[in-house]
Amino acid sequence: MAINKELLEILVCPLCKAPVQLTPDEQGLKCPECRRVYPIRDGIPTMIVDEARIEGE
């Protein structure tokens, strides 16, 4: 299930407030500033800092 384009345009990282980008595999939303990747479960972004993983760790 794809993320709605309008929703993707307004979502920001809850930690640093930078706009997020869809990951290449479309399984998460990545913040380019703090490198957190928020999971997408059943087509719903989980924008909770504790649920995110930091890319590169």
N, C-alpha and C positions, 0 to 999 in steps of 0.2 A: 504494500500500500504506500503510495507516494505522499510526500508532505505537500500540502497546499502551498502554492507559490506565494500567495498573499501572506500566509502565516509565516513562511520562511523570511519574508522581507521585514517583519516586525520583531522577530525573536532576537533577543540579545542574551549574552552570558549573564547569569544572575550575580556573578562575582565581580566582574570588571566592566560590565555593561557594553562590551564590544559586540558588534553584529556577528552572528554565528553563520557557518557555512556547512552545507551538507557534505558529509564524507563521501569519497568515491564509491564506496560500497553501499551507500544510502542507509546505513545502519546506525548512524549517529550524526550529531551536529557538533562541529568543531569550532572552538574559539581560537582565532589566530593570535590573540594577545597572550592569554595565559595557558594555551595549549590543552585546555580541558575538552574532552569529548563526552558529550551528553548522549546517552543511549536513546534510541527510538524503539519503543516496544508496542507492537500491534498498531503501528502507524501513529503513535502518540509520543511526542518528544517528552522525555523526563528531564526537566530543567531544574534538577536538584543537585547542588554542589557535591554533597556526599555520595551521590550516585555516579558522578562523573569519574572518568579516569584521566590521568594526565599523560598525554602522548609523549613517548620517549623514555618512560620509566619502566 
